[in-house]
Amino acid sequence: MRINQKYRMLQESYLFSSIQKKVSAYQEKNPSAEIIRLGIGDVTRPLCPAAIAAMHKAVDEMAEAATFRGYGPEQGYDFLRTKIQQYYQKKNVRLSLEEIFISDGAKSDLGNILDLFAKENRVLIPSPVYPVYVDTNLMDGREIVYMEASKDNGFLPMPCEDVKADIIYLCSPNNPTGAVYTRAQLQKWVDYAIRQDAVLLFDAAYEAFITDSGCPKSIYEIEGAEACAIEFCSLSKTAGFTGTRCGYTIVPSALKRDGDCLQKMWLRRQTTKFNGVPYIVQRGAEAVFSEEGMAQCRDNIKQYQKNAQVIAKTLDMLGIWYVGGENSPYIWMECPNGMSSWEFFDDLLERANVVGTPGIGFGENGDGFFRLTAFGTQEATQMAMERLKEVYGK
Ligand code: MLT
């Protein structure tokens, strides 16, 4: 019997688990420290009233034989898929219901989608990057080529024709850097993917934070994308569903590789390995897409956007370089005084009792940088920034 030895290529623990361990150890030694967490991108505002009401109603339905539901369709109920179809229509993107798959979040599907691809494929991944893209490919033993995101390219790497790739990952607005691609830049990526006969895996989990009309919210706003891209999205950040779990993946019928239709393959994979998102959760998600739900979610997002502004203003005041925060809930800052990512993590924790995410946790290129999230409460964000000014303002 052999295990999958590729797991030996992975870091000992997942980035956010390692941070959690470090913070718990510090808290144990310093029980009176009032730690503010701006590390993991987890939301703090409660679910919107429209989603709560819909889920209460769905719970009641489950209590009656006449309205009780057992197994649902693996790819999601049509009532939710129709709402998502309409949501895309507002962005001038036409999807058929079969192209929309309901999931328990973007993270799972970003990993699961790799079932469709041969292990010999070459993967192009930006660095720094959301660790899930890297780890899931390492688990499969695929060759990874990194494209450098840096201060020089505004943390938005562009394609290079000499680099051959079969699978390409893009995330815009980006996690971890908060940088956002423009329409023209995404067009270059789509054109490159088509020339390479590659599949573009586009993570749109933070699309709800885009305010700039020059930055697309979906890859399908770009000409030709339906023939090369799969899009992953989630209600985690749009509607505070990090604990409730619901997302969606778009696999266009026009996307064919090696003579096969990826939408059909994904359907086959999902019906075999997945039994769908709970009915109650899907009813909550449906309500998020109602007019009332959308307005309530937008209000929550506005609060987070205010936090991002507070963080950005503080960094401006301190003369610290950063990117993000404008069309994104993440701010990617340079560590002050030439500190490495982990040095700054410790310094910030010890001197300000504030937790962030060390840039190096997202890849080599992230060293010397640090991620702060705008998903904290307004009070905590404000207080964290006061502490930053006090400690690094001299
Ligand atoms: C993050 O902090 O990068 C995100 O919360 C991770 C995730 O969405 O899985």
Residues whose N, C-alpha, C, O or C-beta is under 5 A from the ligand:
A	BS01	MLT	G39 I40 G41 D42 K107 N175
